Amino acid sequence: MIETTRTTEAPEPEVRLERTGHLGRIILNRPRAINALTANMVSLISGALDEWEHDDGVATVLLSGAGERGLCAGGDIVAIYRDAGNGGAESARFWAEEYALNARISTYPKPYVALMDGIVLGGGVGVSAHARHRVVTERTKVGMPETGIGFVPDVGGTYLLSRAPGELGTHAALTAGTMTGADALLLGLADIYVDSSRLEELAAALAQKPVEEVLQDFGSEAPEAPLAAARSWIDACYAHEDVECIVDALLASESGEANAAAAAVQAKSPTALKVTLASLRRARELPDLASVLEQEYRVSLRALAAPDFAEGVRAQVIDKDRSPQWEPATLDEVRQADVQAYFAPLQGSELQLTPNGSTSQELS
């Protein structure tokens, strides 16, 4: 009898780090999960940025996603859902590190280029749309889908959307819809439009040439943004300061698209909608990304403990019945005092982001 020895291949790393020429590449590497972010991935990205910041051999950092489906579908919400049932301590740590990374990306001293190809949702926006150079393609589908699971846009999403032209960001946040690459350019979530067939060629060029030269060579004119034609009704309907008035305005509009937007909003968590609108309006008045991320940390922890998050994940991801039972069930039932409570200071656990993106937390 001949004995055989089984060899077990080492598991693929969740983030691949590569060096080519003067380029440091960060490749999110969970393609079967559309590269959904885990705590380990956040740690690996942060470590690479720390190392390459002081490495004279790295001139540019490039973020991309493995597989054909997209850069990143967001955070691992199933893991967060399970942790919520155990008190949420792991999620609190994850968000503290993730939000610090978002802030770090926005101030990174070397050119950081994000390829926002395919699906880019939630946490995927956080690691890409704060970059110095943000590339979208004809395949880009970007969005902040949080209100659909009883949550609120985070990872600096309320910073970005509150600063979009007119009320485009409010529309995107409340409907939780996805946008095209051209829409992302219109909203200020991206800068460069490149055909997806040229992305690997672009990456090869970045290894040899200055980033500004490469992006100028590869950038092309984007098609007209679908949301551009909707600016008139979007700006008019979403200018109100409460969600009920926004819904009424959408329903009263002569635009069929506006009526459809009303239906999309009404399907979302009433509490999440009201907290999201308040988050956007407050974010407009905050001075920088770090202060908005600190606000989002408070809101995220409160949302994690509220019933709608667990119910939203159950309905959309666990049971997939797509019939969440929100609590409370209507906008009229959501009390203003309950909305304000999401923004109250955290007792002994405030997130404090320093200018370089590092993080500290208060001690009780």
N, C-alpha and C positions, 0 to 999 in steps of 0.2 A: 504493500500500500504506500502510495506516494503522498507525503504530507504537503499541504500547500499553506502558505502564509498569506493571510488577508492583509492588505494594506489599506489604511483609512486615510483618505486625502484630507488635508487640513481644510477647515471651512474657509470660504472666501471672506476676506475682511469686509466690514461694512462700509469702510471708506478706503479707497485706493489712493495712495500718495505717490506721485511720480515726478521725476525731474527730467526735463528734456531741454537741452540748451540753457537758456536763461529763464525758462518757464517752470514754475512749480504748479503741478496739477492736483486738484482735489476732485476726485470722482466718487460721487455718492453711489454706493454699490449694493443696493437691495432692489434690483430691477423687478423682482416678482411682486414686491410691495410698492412699486413705483417710487422706490428710494425714500420711503417714509422715515422720518428722523427718529432716532433713538438717543438716549442719553450718551451712549458710547460714541455715536457718530458726532455729537456736539463736542465731546471731549477730544476726539481725534482731529476735528477741524480746528479747534482752538489751539491744540498742540502744534499743528502744522504752521498756523499763522505765527505763533510765538517763535518757532524755529526759523522760519523763512524771513521774518522781519529783520533779523540780524545776520542773515546770510548774504554776502555780497554777490554770490553766484546766482541768486534769484532776483530777477528784475520785475517779473510780473507773476501774479497768481491767477489761475483759471479754475473756476468751479463749473462742473458739468455733472450729468447723471448717466449712469449705466443703463443700457437697454434702449428700446425705441419708444417707450410710452411717455417719458417725461423726466424733467429734472427732479421733482420731488412732490409727492402728493400730500405733504404736511407732516405733522407729528403723528406718532403712533397712538391714535386715540383709543384703541382697544386696551393698550397697556395703561393709559391714563384712566380709562373707565374702571378697570380692575383695581387700580391703586386708590381711586376715589372711595371704593367700598371699604378700604383699609385705613381711611383717614387722610389720604392724600399727601403724605410726607414726601414720597418719592417724586411726585409731580411738582411739588413746590421746589424741590432741589433742581429738578430738570428745567423748570421755567427760569429759575434764577440764572442757571448756566447758559440756557439758550438765549435769554434776553441780553445777557452780557455779551454773548457772541454777536448778536444782531448789532449792538452798539459798537462793538469792536470793528466789525466789517465796515461800518459807515465812516470810521476815522482811520482805517488802515493806511499806513504811510506809503505803501507801495501800490501800484495799480492792481486792482482786484476786478477781474472780469467774470461776469456770471452769464452762462449760456442758458437762457430761460426758454428752452425748447420743449415742446410738448406740454404736459400737465405741470403746472406750478401753482400749488395751493397752500394756503395757511403757512406752516413753517417753512415751506419751500420759498415763499415770498420773503420770509425773514432772512434767509441766507443769500438771497439774490438781489432783491429790489433796493437794498441799502448799499449796494456796491457802487464803486466809482463809475464802472462801465457795465451797462446792462443790455444784453443782446436778446432780441426776440426774433421769431421766425414765423413762417406761414402756418406752422403747426402749434404755435403757442396757445395754451388755454390757461389763463391766469385768473385767480379769484381768491376771495376770503369767504369760505362757505360756513362760517361758524354759527350764524343764527339758525341754520337748519338743524343743528344738533344741540340747541339750547345753550350755546356758548357765545362769546363775544370776540370780534377780531383782536388778535394780539400780535406778537413778534414785530411790533412797530407798525402794524397794519393801520391802526387808527391815526398814526402820524402821517403816513403816506396818503390815505384816503381823505383825511381832513384838509389836505393841501392840494388836492386835485382841483382842476378848474370847475368853477360853479359848484353844482351839487352832484357831479358825476360820482364822487366818492361815496356820498350818502346813498345813492342809488345802488352802487355795487355792494356796499356793506349790508343794506337792509334786504335786498333781494337774494344775496349770497350767490349771484350768478357768475358765470365764467366769462372772461373777455378775450378777445383776439389779441394778437401781438400788436396790431395797429391801435386797438383800444388802449393797450398798456402804454404805448407811446403818448397817446392823447392825455391819459391821466397822469403822466409823469412817473410811471412805474418802470420805464425803460427808456433807452436812448438810441439804440442802433437796431436797424432791421437788416437781417442777413438771411438769405435762402438756406434752408436746413441742409441742402446738399453740399454746402461749402463749409460746414462747421469744422470738420476735421482738418481741412486745408487751412482754415483760420487758426486753429490751434497750433499747427505746424509753423505757421508764419510768426505767431507770438513767441515761439521759442527762439527766434532769430532776430526779430525786428522790434523797434519801439511800438508800444501798444497804440499810440495815436495814429501812427502811420498805417498799421495793420487795419484798424477799424475804419479808417478813411478809405482804404482800398477795397474792403469787403462790404461796407455798408451800401445799401440800395434803398430806393424810394419805396416806402410802405404803401399798401393800398389804403383807400379811405377807411377810416375807422367807422364801424357800424354805429357806434354811440354818437358820432359827430352830428348825424342827422336828427338825433333825439334830444339835443341840448335844450331846445326851447321848452318842451314839456318837462324834462327832467329838472331843469333849474327852477321852473315855476312850482312844480308839485312838491319838491323835496326841500323847499326853502322854509317850511314851517318848523316850529320848535317842538311839536309833539307828533307822535306816530299816527294817532287817530286822524289828525288834520292832513297828514301826508296821504294816508290811505283814501280819505274822502276826496282829496284833490285828484288822485290818480283815477279813482272811479268816475269822477265827474268830467275828466278830460275827454275830448273828442278823439284822442289817439287810441287806437286799438292796442298799441304797444304799452301805453300807460295803463290801460285796463288790465292787461296781462301782468304788468309789474305789480299792480295792486293784489292780484290773486297770489302771486309769488310771495309777497310780503305777508299776507294774511295766513299763509301756511306755516310761517315760522313761529318760534317761541315768542309769545307776547312779552315776557320778561326780558329775554335776550334782545328783542327789538328796541325796547325802551332804554335798556342799559347801553346798547350800541349807539343809539342816537346821542345819548348824553355823553358817551365817551368821545364821539367825534367832535361834538361842540366844545367840550372841555379841551380836547387835544389841539384845537385851533388856537387856543389861548396860551398853551404851554410853549416855552421858548425853544425846545430842542428835542431830539429823538430820545435822549436819555431820560428826560423828565416824563415823556409820554410812556416809555417802557416801564417806568416806576409806577405810573398810574395803572397801566395794563396788568401789572403784577398783582396789585390789590384786587382788581376786577376779576382776574382769572381765578384767584383763590376763592373768592366769594362764589363765582359761577360753578366751580368744582364742587362746592358743598351744597349747591341748590339742586332741587329735584329735576329740573328740565335737562341738565346735561346728561345725567344717567339715562333718562327717558329718551332723549334724542339719539344717543349712541345705540341704545337698544333697538329703536325703531329703524334706524338707517343702516346699522352695521351688524348688530348681533342677530336679531330676529328677522330684520329686513322686511317688516310688514308695511313700512312707510306710513304708519298711522300713529304718530306720537300723540300721547294724551298730555298736553301741556298743563302745568299747574302754576298759576291760575290759567284758565283756558282762553280768556279774552283780554284785549288791551284795556278795557274799562276796569277790569278787576285788579290790574297792576297798580299798586299804590306808589305815589311819588316818594314817600318815605322809604319804601323798600328799594327803589332805584338808587336813592341817595346813599343808602347804606353800603352799596357796592364800592363807593369811593372813600369811605371812612378810613383813616389811618389804621394800619395793622398794628396790633399790640405786640411790640417787641420783635417784629419780623419784617420790617420794611426793607424793600430792595433799594440799595443805594449804588448807583452806577457812577463810577468816576469817569473823567473825560476820555481815558484810554480804553474804556470798555471793560475794565476789570470790575469786579463786584464785591460788595460787602453787605452784610446784613446787621441790623441793630440787634443788640442783645437785650433780653428782657431783664 
